[in-house]
């Protein structure tokens, strides 16, 4: 284990987080929140000083491999949360550090699950930081580090693979630093475009920035108690479109920009993603309309387009309380919670690519049972899928089930109904935010015990980091020399 390189990268993480804490300080000063602005400034400067000291320590070797990649990624996100929660508690707006930690982990992991009962009572600085964590966590802090810092020795792909969502991570260009740079460039430009469109559509500038951060990171923290319900239909439709766009594999956009249209159009995952989305919208619209919602078919369709996009991309915004929808519609919403967005996007969930792999794998296994002598190859986008990718996908599913069951059993100790407990775990491990009943769009997670909150915090981190990096922290072999 190369502890030196881990220490150096953690130093860079603290240095960058300290820098990222400065914009909320500026926002606080602009809105006359001088005390909170000072809090952000002091914490930011302290984090930068500590990070600079850590990264400046002598380094014997720059080499790091898969083990170091997993440990560095998991510890980086834990440190981000521990520091990021301090302004909420020190300012007194979230007095409990456990609650503040829950809120900021939910932010960085782009989950959007909240313990706040009155979000509009928060200061502008805290609201900005709360949404900004979505944007920072959406593409990944370590991917940002790789984009700006040339790292030599070992395999930097191990670091990117540990943080990036999906069954496999590849290079868009020969150098991993360029790949990270292009990903962040696309991410940044799409965010800026969304901010401009929201402002032009009539949303206040502050709201536009916070909403864009939540949409780009597919997080869902809003600045209003009713989330997005109070804004115009035009604004809601713009957010619907961009939630879906940020749920697409970013390789798709790179291929389009590179004029590699055949590769872009050949991505099966994107076609399945669109197909599942529109199928779910159709079922929800029919279910709600037939139940007699008192709204027109077009209004029900718009509601379904927004809510299904919000849940499937694991964003978590809401325009209405879908907890009141008919049972069929609610069932569809729970199912798309598990499906999630595309691999290589900012969304969570199991990922569409894995769902497609599981379906194809099942089909091949059934055919081989019927025709034992046949030899079939699992293919995706016209290319054969390696045994390593299939094995890692199966391992992910087994780990996912075990963590889900373990978390569900602990959360049930709080005595809530099964729907609340089941969807609370579903919403956190898939990085969605709202569930059903107590944790529905009109509810929050404040009523859970500290034990349950720690379990759900672990689920949020594990879900964002594809499970293995968090589990690796608890494996004895990880720490052996």
Number of C-alpha atoms within 10 A of each C-alpha: 15 17 16 19 21 20 20 22 19 24 24 23 26 26 23 20 25 25 16 19 27 21 18 25 27 18 22 24 17 13 12 14 16 16 13 24 26 19 20 30 21 17 22 27 17 15 23 23 15 17 23 19 14 19 21 13 12 10 13 10 13 15 16 23 16 17 19 22 22 25 23 26 25 23 18 22 24 18 15 22 24 16 18 29 23 19 26 28 17 17 17 12 15 20 12 13 17 18 22 25 24 25 26 30 31 32 33 30 36 40 37 32 34 24 21 19 13 10 17 14 13 15 18 23 26 21 24 25 26 28 28 27 28 34 29 21 26 29 26 25 21 25 23 20 19 20 20 13 11 11 15 11 10 13 16 20 19 18 22 26 21 26 24 22 27 24 22 16 16 13 14 16 11 9 11 21 23 17 21 23 17 18 22 18 13 15 21 15 11 16 22 15 12 23 22 15 17 23 16 13 17 13 18 11 14 16 18 22 22 23 29 31 29 31 36 32 36 37 39 35 33 26 23 16 15 18 20 20 16 13 15 12 16 12 20 22 15 15 25 21 15 20 32 26 19 25 30 24 24 22 22 21 18 18 16 14 12 10 11 13 14 10 14 19 14 14 17 15 24 21 13 16 24 14 12 16 19 16 12 21 25 15 15 28 22 16 19 25 19 11 12 10 14 10 11 11 15 11 14 20 19 17 24 25 23 24 24 28 30 29 34 34 36 36 36 31 32 23 19 18 15 22 20 14 17 17 14 14 24 18 13 16 26 20 15 22 29 23 23 27 37 29 27 25 27 34 36 40 30 27 27 28 27 24 17 16 21 16 12 16 16 12 13 17 14 12 15 14 11 10 10 10 9 10 9 10 12 16 13 16 13 11 9 10 14 11 10 11 14 18 12 14 21 16 13 18 16 12 16 20 11 12 20 17 14 12 23 21 14 14 24 15 13 14 10 15 11 13 13 19 27 21 22 28 27 27 32 32 32 33 35 34 35 32 32 23 21 21 25 21 22 19 20 20 24 17 14 19 13 13 14 22 20 17 19 28 24 22 26 32 27 23 26 31 24 25 23 19 24 24 17 16 17 10 10 8 10 15 15 7 7
